[in-house]
Amino acid sequence: MRVAALLVACLVCGCGDNQSGAAGPDAGAPVDAAAADAGAGELSACGVGPGPRAVVLGENGDSDFIRVLRLEAGELHDDGVEFPADNPRRVAVRADGREALVAWGGFGDAYGVTVLSLDGASAELAGTIDLGTGQTPFGVAYGSDDHAVVVTAGPTRGTLIAIDRVDGALEKGPVMRIPRNWPIDVATRGDTGEIILARVDLLTDEPTEVFRVVHGAEGWAIAGEPAEIDPASIDIAVPPGGTRVLSPTADPDDPVGTGNLEAGGLLQVLEVDDQGGPVAGESLAVPGLSGSLVVAPSGAFAVMLQAVYTIDDQTGTPIVRTYKLVTVPLGEDGAPIEAMEGDEEIPALLFDGSDIARSGHLVLAVQRYQGEVPEDEEHPLTLWAQPSPGVWERCQTLFMQGAEEVAVAPN
């Protein structure tokens, strides 16, 4: 389960198949498999897409394991590819789609990383890296093909653990202490060989801190001063150009309350270059409080889930029972242009994970309210297509055994 979902739930408590939207001029334009494979635009269609891509899931349920699905020709297929893992928490796929990392364990138990070798949609276990005990993984990301990181939190410290390729195999490298503990997310910074790290203590009113982290001969190190995101956020995404960091937050001037269920939100923007740390950029007003932000591999657009508030009949306070997809076209520099809100409400208690394929298809995992649907349908994994800008069509639903983290091989 993504921590973003928990934040939405906490904010609610604290407050006491087609998406029909405005279509652009090319609405309804046909989408062919070759164009989808090239990642040239944002449009996609159900049943149309390139050859096989791996969709890697970290699945938590009655039993925990890693599942690899096949995305081919705009459809998801479960070929029964599974690997054991204890509490798989975060997933990352290398930029060339040939390798995946799954961070697992923690909360008092051993923790580590499972390494998968990918070939199209096929997967093999390439190794397991045991990282010890006493910490819990909260993020995993590649900086480059040969250098990755796992960020962890524990009772007294947070760490960034290098995962380095040595003689062809990945292994544990140097450990960097994270200032003030509590890393919450980590992301690749384009093809710079760097990463972006976010941390926040959710038990305080402090802003989220965002760091640029660079790799050198001695391992990973923070470059410059951190930028702050206020109100606090637990969700970041970096468009492929690596010059922007996007983070959805509440709007402090438009808070959710019993008399304001349609409160707006912000998509905050940080600017990043190769000198020093991130700096604040121009934010974009978005409809509602959103999370689970993902950026398309092409960099053409981002998608996030907007919480839909209603009044709970029993408590008389705002509650979230459904979400909407919000699409944000991005400029060439990664800056957000506008927010397009979908109409269809997606029933869910929490959102678990999401990712966008190079074909433009969205893979989305949510958790339904217990008792609203049969038990074996409480964890739907859905595939969506965008036939026209900001308009999403549900293509397919698979039911998983538990909460899922999601990463789609980009190539």
C-alpha positions as CSV (number, residue, x, y, z in Angstrom):
1,M,0.0,0.0,0.0
2,R,1.4,3.4,-1.0
3,V,1.9,5.8,1.9
4,A,0.1,8.4,-0.3
5,A,-3.1,6.5,0.3
6,L,-2.5,6.7,4.0
7,L,-2.1,10.4,3.8
8,V,-5.4,10.9,2.1
9,A,-7.0,8.7,4.8
10,C,-5.4,10.7,7.5
11,L,-6.5,14.0,6.0
12,V,-10.0,12.7,5.8
13,C,-9.9,11.8,9.5
14,G,-8.3,15.2,10.4
15,C,-11.1,17.0,8.6
16,G,-13.5,15.9,11.4
17,D,-15.9,2.6,-18.0
18,N,-15.2,5.8,-19.9
19,Q,-14.0,9.1,-18.5
20,S,-16.0,11.8,-20.3
21,G,-14.1,15.0,-20.3
22,A,-13.5,17.8,-22.8
23,A,-11.8,16.2,-25.8
24,G,-9.2,17.9,-27.8
25,P,-9.2,18.4,-31.6
26,D,-7.8,15.0,-32.2
27,A,-10.4,13.2,-30.0
28,G,-11.2,9.8,-31.3
29,A,-8.0,9.7,-33.5
30,P,-6.9,6.1,-34.2
31,V,-3.9,4.8,-32.2
32,D,-1.7,2.2,-33.9
33,A,0.7,-0.2,-32.2
34,A,3.8,1.4,-33.9
35,A,2.9,4.9,-32.6
36,A,2.2,3.5,-29.2
37,D,5.5,1.6,-29.1
38,A,7.4,4.8,-30.1
39,G,5.9,6.7,-27.2
40,A,5.4,9.6,-29.5
41,G,2.2,10.9,-28.0
42,E,-0.2,10.5,-25.1
43,L,-3.0,8.6,-26.8
44,S,-3.7,4.9,-26.4
45,A,-6.5,2.4,-27.1
46,C,-7.8,-0.8,-25.5
47,G,-6.5,-3.8,-27.3
48,V,-3.9,-1.9,-29.2
49,G,-0.2,-1.8,-28.3
50,P,3.3,-3.1,-28.8
51,G,4.9,-6.4,-28.1
52,P,5.3,-7.8,-24.6
53,R,6.3,-5.7,-21.6
54,A,6.7,-6.8,-18.0
55,V,4.4,-5.4,-15.4
56,V,6.1,-6.1,-12.0
57,L,3.9,-6.2,-8.9
58,G,4.9,-6.4,-5.3
59,E,1.9,-8.2,-3.8
60,N,0.9,-8.3,-0.1
61,G,-2.0,-10.5,1.0
62,D,-2.6,-13.8,2.7
63,S,0.7,-14.7,1.2
64,D,3.4,-12.2,0.0
65,F,5.1,-12.6,-3.4
66,I,6.3,-10.8,-6.5
67,R,4.1,-11.3,-9.6
68,V,5.1,-10.5,-13.2
69,L,2.3,-9.9,-15.7
70,R,2.6,-9.5,-19.4
71,L,1.3,-6.3,-21.1
72,E,0.9,-7.1,-24.8
73,A,-1.2,-5.6,-27.6
74,G,-3.0,-3.4,-25.0
75,E,-4.0,-6.3,-22.8
76,L,-2.8,-7.7,-19.4
77,H,-2.0,-11.4,-19.2
78,D,-1.1,-13.4,-16.1
79,D,1.2,-16.2,-17.1
80,G,1.8,-17.5,-13.5
81,V,5.2,-15.9,-13.1
82,E,5.8,-15.5,-9.4
83,F,8.7,-15.1,-6.9
84,P,8.7,-15.4,-3.1
85,A,9.2,-12.2,-1.1
86,D,8.3,-11.1,2.4
87,N,6.3,-7.9,2.4
88,P,7.4,-6.5,-1.0
89,R,7.1,-2.8,-0.6
90,R,8.5,-0.8,-3.6
91,V,9.3,-1.7,-7.2
92,A,11.6,-0.1,-9.8
93,V,12.4,-1.2,-13.4
94,R,15.6,-0.2,-15.1
95,A,15.3,2.3,-18.0
96,D,16.0,-0.3,-20.7
97,G,13.3,-2.7,-19.2
98,R,15.9,-5.5,-18.7
99,E,16.0,-5.5,-14.9
100,A,13.7,-4.9,-11.9
101,L,14.4,-4.3,-8.2
102,V,11.8,-5.1,-5.5
103,A,12.5,-3.8,-2.0
104,W,10.9,-6.0,0.7
105,G,10.7,-6.7,4.4
106,G,11.2,-4.4,7.4
107,F,9.0,-3.5,10.4
108,G,11.3,-5.5,12.7
109,D,12.0,-8.3,10.2
110,A,14.9,-8.7,7.8
111,Y,14.8,-6.5,4.7
112,G,16.5,-6.5,1.3
113,V,16.1,-6.3,-2.5
114,T,15.1,-9.0,-5.0
115,V,16.7,-8.6,-8.4
116,L,14.8,-9.8,-11.5
117,S,16.2,-10.2,-15.0
118,L,13.6,-9.3,-17.6
119,D,13.4,-10.2,-21.3
120,G,10.2,-8.7,-22.8
121,A,7.6,-10.0,-20.3
122,S,9.6,-13.0,-19.1
123,A,11.4,-12.8,-15.8
124,E,14.1,-14.8,-13.9
125,L,15.4,-14.4,-10.4
126,A,18.9,-12.9,-10.7
127,G,19.7,-12.5,-7.1
128,T,18.7,-11.5,-3.6
129,I,20.5,-8.8,-1.6
130,D,20.0,-9.0,2.2
131,L,20.4,-5.6,3.8
132,G,20.0,-6.5,7.5
133,T,17.3,-5.7,10.1
134,G,16.1,-2.7,12.0
135,Q,15.0,-0.6,9.0
136,T,12.1,-0.6,6.6
137,P,12.3,0.2,2.9
138,F,10.3,3.2,1.7
139,G,11.6,3.6,-1.8
140,V,13.9,2.1,-4.5
141,A,15.1,3.7,-7.7
142,Y,17.8,3.5,-10.3
143,G,20.2,6.3,-10.7
144,S,21.8,4.6,-13.7
145,D,21.9,1.1,-15.1
146,D,24.7,0.1,-12.7
147,H,23.8,2.2,-9.6
148,A,20.5,2.1,-7.6
149,V,19.4,3.0,-4.1
150,V,17.1,1.8,-1.4
151,V,15.9,4.4,1.1
152,T,14.9,3.1,4.6
153,A,13.5,4.5,7.9
154,G,14.0,3.1,11.4
155,P,13.5,4.1,15.0
156,T,16.5,6.4,15.1
157,R,17.8,7.0,11.6
158,G,17.0,7.0,7.9
159,T,19.5,5.6,5.4
160,L,20.1,5.6,1.7
161,I,21.8,2.3,0.7
162,A,23.7,2.1,-2.5
163,I,23.1,-0.9,-4.8
164,D,26.0,-1.2,-7.1
165,R,26.9,-3.5,-10.0
166,V,30.2,-5.2,-9.4
167,D,31.6,-7.8,-11.9
168,G,28.1,-7.9,-13.5
169,A,26.1,-8.5,-10.3
170,L,24.3,-6.1,-8.0
171,E,25.4,-5.9,-4.4
172,K,25.1,-3.7,-1.3
173,G,27.4,-0.6,-1.4
174,P,28.0,2.4,0.9
175,V,25.3,3.7,3.2
176,M,24.4,7.4,3.5
177,R,22.7,8.8,6.5
178,I,19.5,10.7,5.6
179,P,19.1,14.0,7.5
180,R,16.4,13.9,10.1
181,N,15.2,10.4,9.1
182,W,11.9,9.5,7.5
183,P,12.5,9.2,3.7
184,I,9.2,9.0,2.0
185,D,10.0,8.6,-1.8
186,V,12.9,8.4,-4.2
187,A,12.9,8.9,-8.0
188,T,15.3,8.7,-10.9
189,R,16.4,12.1,-12.2
190,G,16.3,11.4,-16.0
191,D,19.5,10.2,-17.5
192,T,21.7,12.4,-15.2
193,G,22.8,9.4,-13.1
194,E,21.3,11.2,-10.1
195,I,18.2,10.7,-7.9
196,I,15.7,12.9,-6.1
197,L,15.0,12.1,-2.5
198,A,12.0,13.3,-0.4
199,R,11.6,13.0,3.4
200,V,9.0,14.2,5.9
201,D,8.0,13.5,9.4
202,L,4.2,13.0,9.2
203,L,3.8,13.5,12.9
204,T,4.8,17.1,12.7
205,D,3.7,20.1,10.7
206,E,7.0,20.5,9.0
207,P,7.3,20.8,5.2
208,T,8.6,17.9,3.0
209,E,12.3,18.3,2.2
210,V,13.5,17.4,-1.3
211,F,17.1,16.7,-2.0
212,R,19.2,16.3,-5.2
213,V,21.5,13.3,-4.6
214,V,24.6,12.6,-6.8
215,H,26.8,9.6,-7.2
216,G,30.6,9.7,-6.9
217,A,33.6,7.6,-6.1
218,E,32.7,7.4,-2.5
219,G,29.0,6.6,-3.1
220,W,26.0,8.9,-2.9
221,A,26.0,12.4,-1.5
222,I,23.5,15.3,-1.2
223,A,24.2,18.2,-3.5
224,G,23.3,21.7,-2.3
225,E,20.4,22.6,0.0
226,P,17.0,20.9,0.1
227,A,13.9,22.5,-1.2
228,E,10.7,22.6,0.9
229,I,7.2,21.5,-0.2
230,D,4.5,23.0,2.0
231,P,1.9,21.7,2.8
232,A,3.7,18.4,3.3
233,S,3.6,15.9,0.5
234,I,4.6,12.2,0.4
235,D,4.5,11.8,-3.3
236,I,7.1,13.0,-5.9
237,A,7.6,12.3,-9.6
238,V,10.3,13.4,-12.0
239,P,9.6,13.9,-15.7
240,P,12.3,12.2,-18.0
241,G,14.1,15.5,-18.7
242,G,15.1,15.6,-15.1
243,T,14.7,19.4,-14.7
244,R,11.4,19.4,-12.7
245,V,10.1,17.6,-9.6
246,L,6.3,17.4,-9.3
247,S,4.5,16.9,-6.1
248,P,0.7,17.0,-5.4
249,T,-0.4,18.7,-2.1
250,A,-3.4,20.2,-0.5
251,D,-4.1,23.9,-1.0
252,P,-3.7,25.6,2.4
253,D,-6.0,28.4,1.3
254,D,-8.8,26.0,0.3
255,P,-9.0,23.3,3.0
256,V,-11.5,20.4,2.9
257,G,-14.3,20.6,5.4
258,T,-18.0,19.7,5.9
259,G,-18.9,22.9,4.0
260,N,-16.2,22.6,1.4
261,L,-16.1,19.1,-0.1
262,E,-14.8,20.3,-3.5
263,A,-11.7,22.0,-2.1
264,G,-8.9,22.4,-4.6
265,G,-5.3,21.2,-4.5
266,L,-1.9,22.1,-5.9
267,L,0.6,20.4,-8.1
268,Q,3.8,21.9,-6.7
269,V,6.9,22.2,-8.9
270,L,10.6,22.3,-8.1
271,E,13.2,23.2,-10.6
272,V,16.5,21.2,-10.7
273,D,19.7,21.7,-12.6
274,D,23.3,20.4,-12.2
275,Q,24.2,23.1,-9.7
276,G,23.1,22.9,-6.1
277,G,19.8,21.7,-4.8
278,P,16.2,22.0,-6.1
279,V,14.4,25.4,-6.0
280,A,10.7,26.3,-5.9
281,G,9.0,26.8,-9.3
282,E,5.5,27.8,-10.3
283,S,2.7,25.6,-8.9
284,L,-0.4,24.6,-10.8
285,A,-3.9,24.6,-9.2
286,V,-5.6,21.2,-9.6
287,P,-9.1,20.0,-8.8
288,G,-9.2,18.3,-5.4
289,L,-6.6,16.6,-3.2
290,S,-4.6,14.2,-5.3
291,G,-1.9,11.5,-5.0
292,S,-0.3,8.5,-6.6
293,L,1.3,10.8,-9.2
294,V,3.0,9.0,-12.2
295,V,4.6,10.4,-15.4
296,A,4.4,8.8,-18.8
297,P,7.8,7.6,-20.1
298,S,7.4,10.0,-23.0
299,G,7.1,12.9,-20.6
300,A,4.0,14.1,-22.4
301,F,1.7,13.9,-19.4
302,A,1.2,12.8,-15.8
303,V,-1.8,11.2,-14.1
304,M,-2.9,11.2,-10.5
305,L,-5.9,10.1,-8.4
306,Q,-8.1,12.8,-7.0
307,A,-10.0,12.1,-3.8
308,V,-13.8,12.6,-4.0
309,Y,-15.2,13.7,-0.6
310,T,-18.7,13.1,0.7
311,I,-20.2,13.3,4.2
312,D,-20.1,10.1,6.2
313,D,-23.7,9.2,7.4
314,Q,-22.5,8.0,10.7
315,T,-19.9,10.6,11.7
316,G,-21.0,13.6,9.8
317,T,-17.4,14.3,8.7
318,P,-15.8,14.2,5.2
319,I,-14.9,10.7,3.9
320,V,-13.4,9.4,0.7
321,R,-15.1,6.4,-1.0
322,T,-14.2,7.1,-4.6
323,Y,-11.4,8.7,-6.7
324,K,-11.2,10.4,-10.2
325,L,-8.3,10.3,-12.6
326,V,-6.7,13.7,-13.3
327,T,-4.5,14.1,-16.4
328,V,-1.9,16.8,-16.5
329,P,-0.2,17.6,-19.9
330,L,3.5,18.5,-19.5
331,G,5.7,20.8,-21.4
332,E,9.0,19.8,-22.9
333,D,10.7,21.0,-19.8
334,G,8.4,18.9,-17.6
335,A,6.4,21.8,-16.3
336,P,2.6,21.1,-15.9
337,I,0.3,23.0,-18.3
338,E,-3.2,22.3,-17.1
339,A,-5.3,19.7,-15.1
340,M,-8.0,17.7,-16.8
341,E,-10.5,16.1,-14.4
342,G,-12.2,12.9,-15.4
343,D,-15.9,12.2,-14.7
344,E,-15.9,8.5,-13.7
345,E,-15.6,7.8,-10.0
346,I,-13.4,4.8,-9.1
347,P,-14.6,3.1,-5.9
348,A,-11.8,2.6,-3.5
349,L,-10.7,2.8,0.1
350,L,-7.1,3.4,-0.8
351,F,-4.9,3.5,-3.9
352,D,-2.0,1.1,-3.8
353,G,0.1,1.7,-6.9
354,S,0.1,2.9,-10.5
355,D,2.4,3.3,-13.5
356,I,2.2,4.2,-17.2
357,A,3.5,2.1,-20.0
358,R,5.3,3.5,-23.0
359,S,2.2,2.7,-25.0
360,G,0.3,5.3,-22.9
361,H,-1.7,2.7,-21.0
362,L,-2.3,3.2,-17.3
363,V,-2.0,0.3,-14.8
364,L,-3.8,1.1,-11.6
365,A,-4.1,-0.9,-8.3
366,V,-6.6,0.0,-5.6
367,Q,-8.1,-1.5,-2.5
368,R,-11.9,-1.6,-2.1
369,Y,-13.8,-1.1,1.1
370,Q,-14.2,-4.4,2.9
371,G,-17.7,-5.8,2.6
372,E,-18.6,-3.7,-0.5
373,V,-17.6,-6.4,-2.9
374,P,-16.7,-10.2,-2.6
375,E,-13.5,-10.8,-0.7
376,D,-11.7,-12.0,-3.8
377,E,-12.5,-8.7,-5.6
378,E,-11.2,-6.3,-2.9
379,H,-7.9,-5.7,-4.8
380,P,-8.6,-4.9,-8.4
381,L,-5.8,-4.2,-10.9
382,T,-7.2,-2.2,-13.8
383,L,-5.8,-1.3,-17.3
384,W,-6.9,2.0,-18.8
385,A,-6.4,3.6,-22.2
386,Q,-6.6,7.3,-23.1
387,P,-8.3,7.5,-26.6
388,S,-8.3,11.4,-26.4
389,P,-6.5,13.8,-24.1
390,G,-7.8,13.6,-20.6
391,V,-10.4,10.9,-21.4
392,W,-9.8,7.5,-19.9
393,E,-11.4,4.2,-20.8
394,R,-11.3,1.2,-18.5
395,C,-10.0,-1.7,-20.7
396,Q,-9.6,-4.6,-18.3
397,T,-9.8,-5.6,-14.6
398,L,-7.8,-8.4,-12.9
399,F,-8.3,-9.3,-9.3
400,M,-5.2,-9.8,-7.2
401,Q,-4.7,-11.4,-3.8
402,G,-3.6,-8.3,-1.9
403,A,-2.3,-4.8,-2.2
404,E,0.1,-4.2,-5.1
405,E,3.0,-1.9,-5.9
406,V,3.2,-1.5,-9.7
407,A,6.1,-0.8,-12.1
408,V,5.9,-1.3,-15.9
409,A,9.0,-2.0,-18.0
410,P,9.4,1.2,-20.1
411,N,11.1,-0.5,-23.0
